[in-house]
C-alpha cells in the first residue's frame, strides 16, 4: 500500500514537472535573463514609474517597484482612452476613462482601491457618441484641473473641475464630427490653453481658449503649397489633412511656435506659420516597401538627446480589402512601430523600433527606469484569427539615449496606456 502511494506521488510529480519548470522559467529565469540582456545593452533593468493599461472591458495598474515585473492590480473599468490627474487635490493621481457604453468615468485613488463614478452618464448619450479621447489641463486658470473630451458623433465637451472631483460640463462647440483625439497647448501664444481635435470625415478643428474655460473654434487652415499626394489627373488629394486619429503638439523646427504631428494611414507634420500650417509627410504608407502598416498614435520627445523633438509612432497591420476573414489583416502590410528622429528643421529620419510586427494601438512616453532616457510603452491588442504573425504583447521599450531601444513584453491585449505615479500598491479592502 505504502509503495503504491509512493508510486502515485512520483507519477504526480512527473505529471506536474512541465508546469513547474514553466513557472520557474517565468518567475525566475526569464526576468533574470532580461535583466542581463538589458545590462549589456547599457539599459538600467528596472521600472520605477507606474503604468495603467486599458482594454474595452477592464484595466490593469502595474506599480513600478524597481523590478522588471511590477505588481499589477485589475480594475473593472474598460474603455477607449485613459488619462491621469489629481482631481480632488489629495496629492494622489486619479484615473479618467472614456467608455463606449458606460459613460466617461472618474476613478478616485483611495490608496486601497479606486472609487469610480460617472462624469458624463451613459444614459444621456448613444453608445458611439462618447467614443474618443481625454485631455487634462487647467483651462480657466483657477488652479483646478479640467477635462476636455473629444467625442464621436456628439459635440466635443469641456468639463471644468472645482478641485473636489466635481465637474461642470458643457459643449466646447456646436460642431458634431467624428472626433477621436484632442491635444492641448498654447497655439497662439496668448498664455491660454488651446485645443486641436483630430477628426474623421471633417476638417480638424483648432479651438482657441480664452482663459475662462470657453473656446472659439475654426477649421485648421493650410498653406497653398501643402499637398501630400496627387491623383492621376494631377489634382491634389489631401485626405490625410482631414482624416486623422491622433495628434501631438510641439515645436519641431525651433521657431518657438507650436507645430502639429498627426496620424491616420500616413503620418504628417504641420509647421505653424502663425496664420496657417504647412504640412509634409513624415511616414507614407509605402515608405518601407513591404515593411509598413497603418499609423495609429504618436508622441513627441527628444529620444536621442540632440535638443530636437523626435516622434514615436504606434503601428497597426493594414487591412486587406480582399481577405475573406474576420480580421482582414494582410501579409503585405504588417505594422512595425517607428522612431523618427527630428533634425530641428521639421524633417525626420525614420527607423523601426524593433523587428517584431505589432498590432499597437495606444502608447505613452516617460523615463521608466530613471536613467535620464525617454522610454516608450506600446499597448498591443489581441486579435484572433490573424493572417500575419503579430506580437500582441504590450511592449516596454527602454531608450538608450541615442534613438534606439531594447523592448520587453509586459502583459497583453490593451488599446491604451498611460504612465504616472499612483502610489504604493495596496490590496483593495
C-alpha positions in Angstrom: 0.0 0.0 0.0 2.8 2.4 1.0 4.7 1.5 -2.2 1.6 2.3 -4.3 1.3 5.7 -2.6 5.0 6.4 -3.3 4.5 5.4 -6.9 1.4 7.6 -7.1 3.3 10.5 -5.7 6.1 10.0 -8.2 3.7 9.9 -11.0 2.0 13.1 -9.9 5.4 14.8 -9.7 6.3 13.6 -13.2 2.9 14.9 -14.4 3.3 18.3 -12.9 7.0 18.7 -13.7 6.5 20.5 -17.1 4.2 23.0 -15.4 6.7 23.5 -12.5 9.5 24.1 -15.0 7.4 26.6 -16.9 6.6 28.5 -13.6 10.3 28.6 -12.7 11.2 30.0 -16.2 8.5 32.7 -16.0 9.2 33.7 -12.4 13.0 33.3 -12.1 14.8 32.5 -15.3 13.1 34.9 -17.8 13.3 38.0 -15.7 17.0 37.3 -14.8 17.8 36.7 -18.5 16.0 40.0 -19.4 18.0 41.9 -16.7 21.3 40.5 -18.0 20.4 41.4 -21.6 19.4 44.9 -20.6 22.5 45.4 -18.6 24.7 44.5 -21.5 22.6 46.8 -23.7 23.5 49.7 -21.4 20.0 50.0 -20.1 19.0 50.1 -16.4 16.9 46.9 -15.9 14.1 48.3 -13.8 10.7 50.0 -13.9 10.1 52.7 -11.3 7.0 54.5 -12.7 3.5 53.1 -12.7 1.6 52.1 -15.8 -2.1 51.8 -16.4 -3.2 49.6 -19.3 -6.8 49.7 -20.7 -8.8 47.3 -22.8 -12.5 47.6 -23.8 -13.7 45.7 -20.7 -11.1 46.2 -17.9 -8.0 48.0 -16.9 -4.7 46.9 -15.2 -2.5 49.0 -12.9 1.2 47.9 -12.8 3.1 49.6 -9.9 6.7 50.3 -10.7 8.8 48.8 -7.9 12.2 48.8 -9.4 11.8 45.3 -10.9 11.1 44.3 -14.5 7.9 42.5 -13.4 5.8 45.0 -11.4 2.9 44.1 -9.2 -0.3 44.5 -11.1 -3.9 45.1 -10.0 -7.0 44.7 -12.1 -9.7 47.4 -12.2 -13.1 46.5 -13.5 -13.3 49.6 -15.8 -12.7 49.5 -19.6 -12.9 52.0 -22.4 -11.1 53.6 -25.3 -8.8 56.1 -23.6 -7.2 56.9 -20.2 -5.5 59.8 -18.5 -4.3 60.8 -15.0 -4.6 63.8 -12.8 -5.2 64.8 -9.1 -8.8 65.9 -9.4 -9.7 66.1 -5.7 -6.3 67.6 -4.8 -5.4 64.9 -2.2 -1.9 64.5 -3.8 -2.8 61.2 -5.3 -3.2 60.6 -9.1 -6.7 59.7 -10.1 -7.8 58.0 -13.4 -10.1 59.3 -16.1 -11.6 56.8 -18.6 -13.6 57.3 -21.8 -16.1 54.4 -22.2 -18.2 53.3 -25.1 -21.2 52.2 -23.2 -20.7 53.2 -19.5 -20.1 56.9 -20.0 -16.9 58.8 -19.2 -15.7 57.7 -15.8 -13.6 59.2 -12.9 -11.8 56.7 -10.7 -10.6 58.4 -7.5 -7.4 57.0 -6.0 -8.2 55.9 -2.4 -4.8 54.1 -1.9 -6.5 50.8 -1.1 -8.8 50.9 -4.1 -10.3 53.1 -6.8 -13.8 54.5 -6.5 -15.3 55.0 -10.0 -18.3 57.3 -10.8 -19.8 58.8 -13.9 -18.7 62.2 -15.2 -21.0 62.0 -18.2 -23.8 59.4 -17.5 -24.2 56.8 -20.3 -28.0 57.2 -20.4 -27.5 60.8 -21.7 -25.7 59.5 -24.8 -25.9 56.9 -27.6 -23.2 54.2 -27.3 -21.0 55.6 -30.1 -21.2 59.3 -29.1 -18.7 59.1 -26.3 -16.0 57.2 -28.1 -12.9 59.4 -28.1 -10.1 60.8 -26.1 -9.4 62.9 -23.0 -7.0 65.7 -22.3 -6.3 67.3 -18.9 -5.3 70.9 -18.1 -6.4 74.0 -16.2 -8.3 75.7 -18.9 -9.9 78.5 -16.8 -6.8 79.3 -14.7 -8.5 78.7 -11.3 -5.7 76.2 -10.3 -8.0 73.2 -10.6 -7.7 70.5 -13.3 -10.3 70.5 -16.1 -11.2 67.9 -18.7 -11.6 68.2 -22.5 -13.3 65.3 -24.3 -13.1 64.5 -28.0 -16.4 62.8 -28.7 -17.7 60.8 -31.6 -20.9 62.0 -33.2 -21.5 64.4 -30.3 -20.1 67.9 -29.7 -16.8 68.0 -28.1 -17.0 69.0 -24.4 -15.2 70.9 -21.7 -15.7 69.9 -18.0 -14.5 72.5 -15.5 -13.2 71.0 -12.2 -13.7 72.5 -8.8 -10.8 70.7 -7.1 -13.2 68.3 -5.2 -13.7 65.9 -8.1 -16.9 67.7 -9.3 -17.2 68.9 -12.8 -19.4 71.3 -14.7 -19.7 70.2 -18.3 -20.8 72.0 -21.5 -20.3 71.7 -25.2 -17.0 73.1 -26.3 -18.5 74.0 -29.7 -21.6 73.0 -31.6 -19.7 71.1 -34.3 -20.7 67.5 -34.5 -18.0 65.4 -36.1 -16.2 62.2 -35.5 -13.5 63.4 -33.1 -11.1 60.8 -31.9 -8.3 62.8 -30.2 -7.6 66.2 -28.6 -4.2 67.7 -27.9 -3.6 70.9 -25.8 -1.1 73.6 -25.9 -0.8 77.4 -26.3 -1.0 77.5 -30.1 -1.4 81.3 -30.5 1.0 82.2 -27.6 -1.5 84.3 -25.7 -1.0 82.4 -22.4 -4.2 80.4 -22.7 -4.7 76.7 -23.3 -5.9 75.9 -26.9 -7.1 72.6 -28.3 -6.7 70.8 -31.6 -9.2 68.0 -32.4 -8.4 65.1 -34.7 -11.4 64.1 -36.7 -12.5 61.6 -39.4 -14.8 63.0 -42.1 -14.4 66.6 -41.1 -11.6 69.1 -41.2 -9.6 69.1 -38.0 -10.6 71.8 -35.5 -8.4 74.4 -33.9 -10.1 75.8 -30.8 -8.6 78.9 -29.1 -9.1 79.1 -25.3 -10.0 82.4 -23.7 -8.6 81.6 -20.2 -12.0 81.2 -18.6 -12.9 77.8 -20.0 -14.5 78.8 -23.2 -13.2 78.3 -26.8 -13.6 79.7 -30.2 -13.2 77.1 -32.9 -12.4 77.1 -36.6 -11.1 74.7 -39.2 -7.3 74.4 -39.4 -6.0 76.4 -42.5 -3.2 75.0 -44.6 -0.7 76.8 -46.8 -1.3 76.8 -50.6 1.9 74.8 -51.0 0.6 72.0 -48.8 -0.2 68.8 -50.7 0.5 65.3 -49.6 -0.5 63.3 -52.7 -1.9 63.8 -56.2 -4.3 61.7 -58.3 -3.7 60.6 -61.9 -5.1 63.9 -63.2 -2.6 65.9 -61.1 -5.3 67.1 -58.6 -4.2 67.4 -55.0 -5.5 64.8 -52.6 -5.3 65.9 -49.0 -7.3 63.2 -47.3 -4.7 62.9 -44.5 -5.1 66.5 -43.6 -8.7 66.0 -42.5 -8.8 62.3 -41.7 -6.7 61.9 -38.5 -6.9 59.7 -35.4 -4.2 61.1 -33.1 -2.2 64.3 -32.7 0.7 65.5 -30.6 2.0 69.1 -30.4 5.5 70.6 -30.0 8.0 73.0 -31.6 9.6 70.6 -34.1 11.6 73.3 -36.1 12.9 75.5 -33.3 11.0 78.7 -34.2 9.1 78.8 -30.8 5.7 78.2 -32.5 3.8 75.0 -31.6 3.6 72.6 -34.6 1.4 69.6 -35.2 2.2 65.9 -35.9 -0.8 63.8 -36.7 -1.5 60.3 -37.9 -4.0 58.2 -39.8 -2.9 55.9 -42.6 0.1 58.2 -43.0 2.0 60.4 -40.6 2.1 64.1 -41.2 3.9 67.1 -39.7 2.5 70.6 -40.0 4.7 73.6 -39.3 2.9 76.6 -37.6 3.2 79.6 -39.9 1.1 81.7 -37.4 -1.9 82.1 -39.7 -1.7 78.7 -41.5 0.0 75.4 -41.3 2.4 73.9 -43.9 2.3 70.1 -43.9 4.5 67.4 -45.2 4.8 63.6 -44.9 6.7 62.0 -42.1 5.7 58.5 -43.0 3.9 57.4 -46.1 2.0 54.1 -46.4 4.7 52.5 -48.7 7.7 54.2 -47.2 9.4 51.0 -46.2 8.5 48.7 -49.1 6.6 45.8 -47.5 7.6 46.7 -44.0 4.9 49.1 -43.2 1.3 49.2 -41.9 -1.1 51.9 -40.6 -0.1 54.6 -38.2 -2.3 54.8 -35.1 -0.7 57.0 -32.4 2.1 59.5 -31.9 4.2 61.1 -29.1 6.9 63.6 -29.3 10.1 63.8 -27.2 13.9 64.1 -27.5 14.9 60.4 -27.7 18.5 60.9 -28.9 19.3 63.9 -26.7 20.3 66.3 -29.5 18.0 69.0 -28.4 15.4 68.4 -31.2 12.0 66.8 -30.9 11.6 63.3 -32.3 8.4 61.3 -32.9 7.4 57.7 -32.0 4.5 56.1 -33.8 2.5 53.0 -32.9 1.6 50.9 -35.9 -1.2 48.5 -36.9 -1.3 46.0 -39.7 -3.0 47.4 -42.7 -6.3 45.9 -43.8 -6.7 43.7 -46.9 -10.0 44.5 -48.6 -9.9 41.2 -50.5 -9.2 38.9 -47.5 -12.2 36.8 -46.6 -11.7 36.6 -42.8 -13.0 38.4 -39.8 -9.8 40.5 -39.2 -8.8 41.0 -42.9 -5.2 41.5 -41.9 -2.9 41.1 -44.8 0.6 39.7 -45.0 1.6 42.6 -47.3 1.4 45.3 -44.6 2.4 44.2 -41.1 2.8 47.0 -38.6 6.2 48.0 -37.2 6.4 50.7 -34.6 8.6 53.6 -35.6 11.1 56.1 -34.2 11.5 59.2 -36.4 14.4 61.4 -35.4 14.0 65.1 -36.0 16.7 67.4 -37.3 15.3 70.7 -35.9 14.0 71.9 -39.3 10.8 69.9 -39.2 12.3 66.9 -41.2 12.5 63.4 -39.8 14.6 60.2 -40.4 12.6 57.1 -39.5 13.5 53.5 -38.4 11.8 50.5 -36.9 11.9 50.4 -33.1 12.1 46.6 -33.2 11.9 43.9 -35.9 8.8 42.4 -34.4 5.5 43.1 -36.2 2.9 44.6 -33.9 -0.8 45.4 -33.5 -0.1 48.5 -31.5 -2.8 51.0 -30.6 -2.0 53.5 -27.8 1.4 54.5 -26.5 2.9 56.7 -23.8 6.4 58.1 -23.1 8.3 58.6 -19.9 11.6 57.7 -18.1 10.5 54.4 -16.7 13.8 53.4 -15.1 15.1 56.8 -14.1 18.3 56.7 -16.3 17.6 60.0 -17.9 16.5 58.5 -21.3 12.9 58.5 -22.6 11.2 55.1 -22.8 8.1 54.1 -24.7 5.2 51.7 -23.8 3.0 50.3 -26.6 -0.5 48.9 -25.9 -1.0 46.0 -28.2 -4.4 44.5 -28.9 -5.1 40.8 -29.2 -6.7 39.7 -32.4 -7.9 36.1 -33.1 -7.5 34.5 -36.5 -4.6 36.7 -37.6 -3.3 36.3 -41.1 0.1 37.8 -40.1 2.4 36.8 -37.4 1.9 39.6 -34.9 3.2 40.1 -31.3 0.1 41.0 -29.3 2.0 41.5 -26.1 2.2 45.0 -24.7 5.8 46.3 -25.1 8.1 48.3 -22.8 10.9 49.7 -25.0 13.7 51.1 -23.0 15.5 54.1 -24.6 19.3 54.1 -24.8 19.5 57.9 -25.3 20.6 57.6 -28.9 17.3 56.9 -30.6 17.4 53.2 -30.3 15.6 50.9 -27.9 15.5 47.4 -26.3 12.0 46.1 -25.9 10.5 43.5 -23.5 6.9 42.2 -23.2 4.5 43.4 -20.5 1.2 41.6 -20.5 -1.2 41.7 -23.5 -4.5 42.8 -25.0 -4.6 46.6 -24.4 -5.6 49.5 -26.5 -4.5 52.4 -24.3 -1.7 53.0 -21.8 -0.6 55.9 -19.5 2.4 56.4 -17.4 2.3 58.1 -14.0 2.8 57.8 -10.2 -0.2 56.3 -8.4 1.4 55.5 -5.1 2.4 52.2 -3.4 0.2 49.2 -4.3 -2.2 48.1 -1.5 -4.8 45.3 -1.7 -8.4 46.5 -2.0 -10.5 46.4 1.1 
